[in-house]
Every structure is written in C-alpha cells, then in structure tokens.
Amino acid sequence: VQLQASGGGLVQAGGSLRLSCAASASLFRGSAITWYRQAPGKQREFIATIGASANTNYADSVKDRFTISRDYAKNTAYLQMNSLNPDDTADYYCNMRPPWGNFWGQGTQVTVSS
C-alpha cells in the first residue's frame, strides 16, 4: 500500500479530528500531498495541499479551521480539522502525484453531527 489514510470518525459540531496519511518513504519525499473530500452525492473537492518544502494552500471553505502538515521522520502527512460542522461530513482522501504516478489513499470517513 503506497498511501494509507486514517483518523476519521464521528464528532459533534464544533469538535476536532486529526487525519493521517502514511506513505512509503520513496513516495513521501519530494512530492506534494493533497487532501480531498467527497460528500454523498457531490463531486470530490480540493481541501488542502502541502508541498515538499512545506508550502501550503487551502480551500476557502476550510481556511482558518484546517491545518495541513507533514512529518518527514514518519513519512506521514496530517490534516488537523477544528471547528467542524455538518458540512464537513465526507469521505476524506489523500493524494500524491510524483512524476511516475498518481496515488490515492483508501479514504477515511468523517461524520459531523449537529
């Protein structure tokens, strides 16, 4: 498995979750990591990305609530999600696109109850 996402669950509105995306060492270094989400009946949407040099970019819908980071010692990227609301309910996916391929994690489900 090249990418493995985890950390989803059920949380009340206003709560927090931290998602993890573990990658193989060969894949993790030198490539950006991007989080997407897909809610039921909706298209997959961009959430956040972090480059190899830790530069970040966020969708407006999550800016100031979500924080993306990466730990080179653990070959893992994280998505810290705060102030969650029911609109954040979705399956969350991590993605890496090195020059030799396009890799997706299996998705982790986040459900935010009101």
N, C-alpha and C positions, 0 to 999 in steps of 0.2 A: 504494500500500500504506500503510495507516494505522499498522499495528504490525508490526514485524519482529523476531522473536526469533532469537537466535544464541548460540553458545558451548558447545553440548552436545558430547559426545564420550564416549570410553571412558576410564575411570580405574580404578585399583586401589583397593580398600578402604583407607580412611584418607587418600585423596588429596583434592584440591580442584579445583573448577571455578568459573568465573565466567560466568554467563549475562547476556546483554544484551537489552534490549528497546528498540528505537529507534522513536520515534513522530514523527508530523508535529507541527510546532510548535503548530498550532491545537488539536490533541488533547491534547498533553502538559501544557499549562499549565492548572492549576485542577482537575485530576481525579486521583483516586487511581489507583494502578497495583497490580494484584494478580497474583501468580503462583499458578498451579495446576499440578498434575501428574496424570497418568493412567498407571497401570501396566497392563500387559496383563491383561485380564480383570477389571479393577477400575474403580470409578467415579472420575470426576475429583474431586480433593480440593484444598481450600484449603491453600496453603503460607504465604504472607506477603503483606502489603499495606503500602503507604506512601501516606499522604495528601498533599494539596497542600502542607501545612505540615510535611511530613516526619515526621509521627507514624506509628509502625509497630505492626504486630501480627503475630504468628507462630502457626502451628500448634504444638502441644506437641511433635510428632514432630521438629521441626527447630529448635526454640528452642535457643539457645546454640551452634548449629552453622552456621546460615544467617544472612546479613545482607542485608537489602534496602536499597537506596539509590537516589537519583535525582540526575541532573546536569542542571540547567536549561539550562546553556550548550550541552549536547549533545543535549538532548531525549531523553535515554536513561535508562532505569532498569536497575539491576543486581541480580543475586542472587548473592552470594558464598556458595559452598557448601563448607564444610570438614568434615573427618572423615566423608567419605562412606562409606556402607555399601551392600551389595547391595539393601537395602530401598528405597534412594533411586532405584533404576532405574525410569525412567518417561519419558514424553514430557512436557516442561515447556512451559506456555503462559503468556503474559502477557495481561492483560485490562485494558481501561479502559472505564468506563461514565459518560461525560458525560451531561448531561440529554438530548442529542439522539441517543444511540445506545449500542450495545454492541459493542465492538471486540475482536477476538481476534488475537493473533499466530498464525503458522502452526505453532508447536510446534518444539521442539528436543529431540533425543533424548539422554538421559543414561543411560549404562550403567556400572554399578559392578561390577567383577569381584572375586571373593573370593580 
